Amino acid sequence: MKRPPRGTRSTRPGAQYASSSDIRWDAAGEPWRGTTQASGIASLHGRITCPSLLHIVHLQNIIYSISVIQFENDSPVTVLDIEAVQAFVLTADLKSFTRAAEAMDTTQSAVSLKIKRLEDRLGRRLLERTPRVVRLSQDGDAFLAAARELITAHQGALGAFGTKPRRLSVGISHHIVGAELPWLLRQMVRAEPATLLEIRVASSRETLDAFDRDELDAAVTLRHDTRRSDGETILDEAFGWMAAPDFTHHPGEPLRLATQAAPCRVREMAVTALEQAGVPWREVFVGGGVGTIGAAVAAGLAVAALSRRAAPPGTVDIGPRLGLPPLPSRGMILHTHRRDREATHTLRTLAATIRATAHMAH
């Protein structure tokens, strides 16, 4: 039996997967026959324990699709380390070895080593590494979609005979989510596709109260004081006096403010800063949430104290231009009741993604 010519595909093995064996090509170009038991693909990471036939076929097809790519060393790849593939995808998404390591609960050097071994196995450079940024190479960009599909199939196989999907309810303060929210949610879904996510966005006060009443499994809120010290600090969130670039303010006139209705700790922070600095102000817009406040700011109606990540795109911090007092930063805190693997992985990914998107803020 001859090996298929370069650049062509032979019949996909999944099509005849009900038979007792399948054919793969070894590095020397000779046919290799192996059983198609679950143990035959356990080398993906040794964790598949009775996957369904459908998921075995799907995994085998993905592996075969990757294996027939012609690599620089002319050796087809038949086995990939699933954790190395996960490390590559996370690094590509978060653009940081450090953030990928946080999501995987490992070290930066371990992530770097996994990806280096994956690149060696593929015979291709997947990432372009520079001191300031990590970017996909041309080969990495071509490999990314197949890598995602492999991870999805692997997770599906692991959960083929699992119990009822677990639910994870997460509350997030509306003061710390902005334009990156869709991407943040997507990363959480990708972390554990079998987990049923429930997301609630509200004020920090409402979110933390719901968490304390056990209505939420986890909460991401702002810490405005030292009355409680529980939770993990994700980062310190910076605030600014955000306004439209063409916002006009005449000296001697009260500063036009857009705020959330009291009680609101960010409103308290802004008003305290202005009054201590002797800056006159008046509320011209009172909204029910950061989204409506952002609309007033983007329209040029008023200035608002907003975290830079929650401010509408295109707005700027006019505090320095108007001589307004600096606003203090606030700790962004992750609280959780859950310690199981799925929840921990999802919340680690959430925290790492928030840190990774800090550079996207104003």
C-alpha positions as CSV (number, residue, x, y, z in Angstrom):
1,M,0.0,0.0,0.0
2,K,1.4,3.4,-1.0
3,R,1.4,6.5,1.0
4,P,-0.9,9.2,-0.6
5,P,0.9,11.8,-2.7
6,R,1.9,15.0,-1.0
7,G,-0.9,17.6,-0.9
8,T,-3.6,15.0,-1.2
9,R,-5.9,13.3,1.3
10,S,-6.8,9.6,1.5
11,T,-10.2,8.3,2.7
12,R,-10.8,9.7,6.2
13,P,-10.5,6.9,8.7
14,G,-13.6,8.0,10.6
15,A,-15.8,6.9,7.7
16,Q,-15.0,3.2,8.3
17,Y,-14.5,3.6,12.0
18,A,-16.8,0.7,13.0
19,S,-14.2,-1.8,11.7
20,S,-11.6,-3.2,14.0
21,S,-8.7,-1.3,12.7
22,D,-7.7,1.9,10.8
23,I,-4.7,2.8,8.7
24,R,-2.3,5.6,9.4
25,W,1.0,6.4,7.7
26,D,4.2,6.3,9.8
27,A,7.2,8.7,9.3
28,A,8.8,6.3,6.9
29,G,5.8,6.3,4.6
30,E,4.7,2.8,5.5
31,P,1.1,1.9,6.5
32,W,0.5,1.4,10.2
33,R,-2.4,-0.6,11.6
34,G,-3.7,-0.1,15.1
35,T,-6.8,-0.9,17.0
36,T,-9.5,1.7,17.4
37,Q,-10.2,1.1,21.0
38,A,-10.5,4.1,23.3
39,S,-7.0,3.5,24.5
40,G,-5.8,4.2,21.0
41,I,-6.5,7.9,21.4
42,A,-5.8,8.1,25.1
43,S,-2.3,9.4,24.2
44,L,-4.1,12.8,23.6
45,H,-3.6,13.1,27.3
46,G,-4.5,9.8,28.9
47,R,-7.8,11.0,30.3
48,I,-10.4,9.5,27.9
49,T,-12.2,6.8,29.8
50,C,-15.0,5.4,27.7
51,P,-15.9,8.1,25.2
52,S,-18.8,7.6,22.8
53,L,-18.1,6.3,19.3
54,L,-19.3,9.6,17.8
55,H,-16.7,11.5,19.8
56,I,-14.0,9.0,19.0
57,V,-14.7,9.3,15.3
58,H,-14.7,13.1,15.6
59,L,-11.4,13.1,17.4
60,Q,-9.8,10.7,15.0
61,N,-10.9,12.8,12.0
62,I,-9.4,15.9,13.5
63,I,-6.2,14.1,14.3
64,Y,-6.1,12.7,10.8
65,S,-6.8,16.1,9.2
66,I,-3.8,17.5,11.1
67,S,-1.6,14.5,10.3
68,V,-1.8,14.8,6.5
69,I,-0.5,18.3,6.5
70,Q,3.0,18.4,5.0
71,F,5.4,19.7,7.6
72,E,9.0,21.0,7.1
73,N,10.5,17.7,8.4
74,D,8.2,15.7,6.1
75,S,6.9,13.7,9.1
76,P,3.1,13.5,9.5
77,V,1.9,14.2,13.0
78,T,-0.4,11.5,14.5
79,V,-0.4,12.4,18.2
80,L,-0.6,15.8,19.9
81,D,-0.5,16.7,23.6
82,I,-3.9,18.1,24.3
83,E,-2.5,20.4,27.1
84,A,0.0,21.8,24.7
85,V,-2.7,22.6,22.2
86,Q,-4.7,24.2,25.0
87,A,-1.7,26.3,26.0
88,F,-1.3,27.4,22.4
89,V,-4.9,28.4,22.0
90,L,-5.0,30.3,25.3
91,T,-1.8,32.1,24.6
92,A,-3.1,33.1,21.1
93,D,-6.4,34.4,22.7
94,L,-4.9,36.2,25.6
95,K,-1.7,37.3,23.8
96,S,0.3,36.5,26.8
97,F,2.2,33.4,28.2
98,T,1.5,34.8,31.7
99,R,-2.2,35.1,31.3
100,A,-2.4,31.6,29.7
101,A,-0.5,30.2,32.6
102,E,-3.0,31.8,35.0
103,A,-5.9,30.3,33.2
104,M,-4.2,26.8,33.2
105,D,-3.0,27.2,36.9
106,T,0.6,26.6,36.0
107,T,3.7,28.7,35.4
108,Q,4.7,30.8,32.4
109,S,7.8,28.7,31.8
110,A,5.6,25.5,31.7
111,V,3.3,27.1,29.1
112,S,6.3,28.2,27.0
113,L,7.8,24.7,27.1
114,K,4.5,23.1,26.1
115,I,4.2,25.3,23.1
116,K,7.8,24.9,22.1
117,R,7.3,21.1,22.2
118,L,4.1,21.5,20.1
119,E,6.0,23.6,17.6
120,D,8.8,21.0,17.4
121,R,6.2,18.2,16.9
122,L,4.6,20.1,14.1
123,G,7.8,21.4,12.6
124,R,6.3,24.9,12.4
125,R,6.6,28.1,14.4
126,L,3.2,28.9,15.7
127,L,3.9,32.1,17.7
128,E,6.0,35.2,17.0
129,R,7.5,36.2,20.4
130,T,8.6,39.7,21.1
131,P,9.4,41.4,24.4
132,R,6.1,43.3,24.4
133,V,3.6,41.1,22.6
134,V,2.9,37.6,21.4
135,R,1.4,37.2,17.9
136,L,0.3,34.3,15.8
137,S,2.6,33.4,13.0
138,Q,1.2,32.6,9.6
139,D,1.3,28.9,10.4
140,G,-0.1,29.5,13.9
141,D,-3.1,31.4,12.3
142,A,-3.7,28.4,10.0
143,F,-3.5,25.9,12.8
144,L,-5.7,27.8,15.3
145,A,-9.1,26.7,14.0
146,A,-8.1,23.1,13.9
147,A,-6.7,23.4,17.4
148,R,-9.9,24.8,18.8
149,E,-11.9,22.0,17.1
150,L,-9.5,19.4,18.7
151,I,-10.0,20.8,22.1
152,T,-13.8,20.9,21.7
153,A,-13.9,17.3,20.5
154,H,-11.6,16.2,23.4
155,Q,-13.9,18.0,25.9
156,G,-16.9,16.4,24.3
157,A,-15.4,12.9,24.5
158,L,-14.5,13.4,28.2
159,G,-18.1,14.4,29.0
160,A,-19.8,11.8,26.7
161,F,-21.1,9.8,29.7
162,G,-21.0,12.5,32.2
163,T,-23.7,13.5,34.7
164,K,-26.1,16.4,34.3
165,P,-24.2,19.6,33.3
166,R,-23.1,21.7,36.2
167,R,-24.5,25.2,36.6
168,L,-22.2,28.2,37.4
169,S,-23.8,31.5,38.3
170,V,-21.5,34.6,38.2
171,G,-22.3,38.2,39.0
172,I,-20.2,41.0,37.6
173,S,-20.3,44.6,38.5
174,H,-21.4,46.8,35.6
175,H,-18.7,49.3,36.5
176,I,-16.0,46.9,35.3
177,V,-17.4,45.5,32.0
178,G,-17.3,47.3,28.7
179,A,-16.7,46.7,25.0
180,E,-14.7,43.5,25.7
181,L,-17.6,41.8,27.5
182,P,-18.6,39.6,24.5
183,W,-15.0,38.3,24.2
184,L,-14.8,37.8,28.0
185,L,-17.9,35.7,28.0
186,R,-16.8,33.7,25.0
187,Q,-13.6,32.7,26.8
188,M,-15.6,31.5,29.8
189,V,-17.8,29.4,27.6
190,R,-14.7,27.9,25.8
191,A,-13.1,27.0,29.1
192,E,-15.8,24.5,30.1
193,P,-18.4,24.1,27.3
194,A,-20.4,21.6,29.3
195,T,-21.0,24.1,32.1
196,L,-24.3,26.0,32.1
197,L,-23.3,29.6,32.7
198,E,-25.6,32.2,34.2
199,I,-24.4,35.8,34.2
200,R,-25.8,38.7,36.2
201,V,-24.6,42.2,35.6
202,A,-25.5,44.8,38.3
203,S,-23.9,47.2,40.7
204,S,-21.1,46.0,43.0
205,R,-23.4,46.4,46.0
206,E,-26.2,44.3,44.5
207,T,-23.8,41.7,43.2
208,L,-22.1,41.2,46.5
209,D,-25.4,41.1,48.4
210,A,-26.6,38.4,46.1
211,F,-23.4,36.4,46.5
212,D,-23.7,36.7,50.3
213,R,-27.3,35.3,50.1
214,D,-25.9,32.3,48.1
215,E,-27.8,33.4,45.0
216,L,-24.5,33.5,43.1
217,D,-21.6,31.0,42.9
218,A,-19.1,33.8,42.2
219,A,-19.0,37.5,42.1
220,V,-16.6,40.1,40.5
221,T,-17.0,43.4,42.3
222,L,-15.1,46.6,43.2
223,R,-13.8,47.0,46.7
224,H,-14.5,50.5,47.9
225,D,-13.4,50.1,51.6
226,T,-11.6,47.7,53.9
227,R,-14.6,46.4,55.8
228,R,-14.2,43.0,54.3
229,S,-11.0,41.4,53.1
230,D,-12.2,38.1,51.6
231,G,-11.8,37.3,47.9
232,E,-8.9,37.3,45.4
233,T,-7.7,40.6,43.9
234,I,-7.7,40.4,40.1
235,L,-6.2,43.8,39.6
236,D,-6.6,47.5,40.6
237,E,-9.1,49.2,38.3
238,A,-8.3,52.8,37.3
239,F,-11.0,55.5,37.1
240,G,-11.1,58.7,35.2
241,W,-13.3,61.7,34.3
242,M,-14.6,60.3,31.0
243,A,-16.2,62.5,28.4
244,A,-16.6,62.9,24.6
245,P,-13.5,64.4,23.0
246,D,-15.5,67.5,22.0
247,F,-17.1,68.0,25.5
248,T,-17.1,71.7,26.4
249,H,-16.9,73.2,29.9
250,H,-16.7,76.9,30.6
251,P,-14.7,78.1,33.6
252,G,-16.8,79.1,36.5
253,E,-19.7,76.9,35.5
254,P,-20.6,73.8,37.6
255,L,-19.2,70.6,36.1
256,R,-22.0,68.7,34.4
257,L,-22.1,65.2,35.8
258,A,-23.7,62.0,34.7
259,T,-24.2,59.6,37.6
260,Q,-26.0,56.5,38.7
261,A,-28.9,57.0,41.1
262,A,-27.9,56.8,44.8
263,P,-26.8,54.7,46.5
264,C,-23.8,54.2,44.3
265,R,-20.3,53.9,45.7
266,V,-18.7,55.2,42.5
267,R,-21.0,58.3,42.6
268,E,-19.9,58.8,46.2
269,M,-16.3,58.5,45.2
270,A,-16.7,61.1,42.4
271,V,-18.7,63.6,44.5
272,T,-16.3,63.3,47.5
273,A,-13.3,64.0,45.2
274,L,-15.0,67.1,43.6
275,E,-16.1,68.6,46.9
276,Q,-12.7,68.1,48.6
277,A,-11.1,69.9,45.7
278,G,-13.7,72.7,45.8
279,V,-15.0,72.0,42.3
280,P,-18.7,73.0,41.8
281,W,-20.8,70.4,40.0
282,R,-24.4,69.5,39.2
283,E,-26.1,66.3,38.0
284,V,-27.6,66.7,34.5
285,F,-28.1,63.0,33.9
286,V,-29.0,60.2,36.3
287,G,-29.0,56.7,34.8
288,G,-30.0,53.3,36.0
289,G,-26.7,51.7,35.0
290,V,-23.3,52.2,33.4
291,G,-24.7,51.6,29.9
292,T,-27.1,54.6,30.1
293,I,-24.5,56.8,31.8
294,G,-22.1,55.9,28.9
295,A,-24.7,57.0,26.4
296,A,-24.9,60.5,28.0
297,V,-21.1,60.7,28.1
298,A,-20.7,59.7,24.5
299,A,-23.3,62.2,23.4
300,G,-21.3,65.0,25.0
301,L,-24.0,65.8,27.6
302,A,-21.9,65.3,30.7
303,V,-18.7,64.0,32.4
304,A,-18.8,60.7,34.4
305,A,-16.5,58.9,36.7
306,L,-16.0,55.6,35.0
307,S,-13.5,52.8,34.9
308,R,-11.5,53.0,31.7
309,R,-12.7,49.6,30.6
310,A,-16.4,50.5,31.1
311,A,-16.2,53.9,29.3
312,P,-17.7,54.0,25.8
313,P,-15.2,53.6,23.0
314,G,-13.9,57.0,21.7
315,T,-14.3,58.8,25.1
316,V,-11.3,60.3,26.8
317,D,-10.2,61.3,30.3
318,I,-10.6,65.0,30.4
319,G,-9.6,65.3,34.1
320,P,-6.1,66.6,33.4
321,R,-7.4,69.2,30.8
322,L,-10.0,70.6,33.2
323,G,-7.8,70.3,36.3
324,L,-10.1,67.9,38.0
325,P,-8.9,65.9,41.0
326,P,-7.5,62.4,40.3
327,L,-9.8,59.6,41.2
328,P,-8.6,56.7,43.3
329,S,-8.3,53.2,41.9
330,R,-10.4,50.4,43.3
331,G,-9.5,46.7,43.7
332,M,-11.4,44.3,41.4
333,I,-12.2,41.3,43.6
334,L,-13.2,37.8,42.7
335,H,-15.4,36.0,45.3
336,T,-16.4,32.4,45.0
337,H,-18.1,29.6,47.0
338,R,-17.1,26.9,44.5
339,R,-13.9,24.8,44.6
340,D,-14.7,22.1,42.0
341,R,-12.5,21.7,38.9
342,E,-14.9,23.0,36.3
343,A,-15.8,26.2,38.3
344,T,-12.2,26.8,39.2
345,H,-11.1,26.5,35.6
346,T,-13.8,28.8,34.3
347,L,-13.1,31.5,37.0
348,R,-9.4,31.3,36.4
349,T,-10.0,31.9,32.8
350,L,-12.3,34.8,33.6
351,A,-9.7,36.4,35.8
352,A,-6.9,35.9,33.3
353,T,-9.0,37.4,30.5
354,I,-9.8,40.5,32.6
355,R,-6.1,41.0,33.2
356,A,-5.4,40.4,29.5
357,T,-7.9,43.0,28.5
358,A,-6.5,45.7,30.8
359,H,-4.5,47.1,27.9
360,M,-7.7,47.5,25.9
361,A,-8.9,50.2,28.3
362,H,-8.5,53.9,27.6
